[in-house]
């Protein structure tokens, strides 16, 4: 897997998250570590990126706006 940094501006603050790209026969997924929680980004049937969070994230919640800001970074590429 290819590793890279994801620079995100959210609520006026700069964040750098670690990301990985996993390629498959018919597609790819991005894995982004957001404060210890692995968020998986993949394309849906319409070609838009969607985020999937592990089910055990009830201890720490990731703000929806932060997820949207991360998706915007990938859409700008």
N, C-alpha and C positions, 0 to 999 in steps of 0.2 A: 504494500500500500504506500502511496505517495503521501508524505506529510507536508503540511504548510501552515502558515499563520493566517488567521482571519481577523483583519482589523475592522472594528465596528465602532461607530459613534452612536451612543444612546444616552439620551437625557443630558446632552452636553459633555459627556465623558467619553474618553477614548478607551476601548477595551481591545485586547488581543487574545483571541482564543486559538487553541491548537486544533487543527483539522486534519482529516485523512480522507483520501479518495480511494474508494474500492470500486474496481471495474469488474463487470460481469459480462457474460456472453452478449446479452441484449440490453445492457444499461449500466448504470453506475449509481453509487450512493456516496454522499458526503457524511462523515462522522465528525461532529464538532463537540469538543469538551467545553461545556459551559459550567464553570465552577464545580467540577467533579461529576456532572451529569452528562452522559453522552446523548446528544441529540442527533438523530438520523434524518438527513434531508434526502428526499428522492422525488422524482417527477411523478405526477399523477397521470391519469389517462388523458387529461387535457394539455399536458406538457408543463403545468405549473409546479413549482417546488412546494412540497408539503413537509412539515416537521413531524417526527414521531418521537415521543418521549417514553422512557421505560415506565412501567406501571408503578414502580416503587419510588416515585418522586414526591410522595406526599410530605416528606420531611422538609425538603427545600423546594419551593415553587420557583419556576422561571417565569418572569413576566412575559405576557403575550407580546408586548411591544418589543422586547429584546429579541424574541424569536423572529418577529417580522423584520427587525433591523438586520439580523443575520441573513435572512432570505434575500433582502434587498441587495446585500453585498454580492451574493452569488448571481443574482439576476443582472447586475451591472457588468459582469464579466463577459 
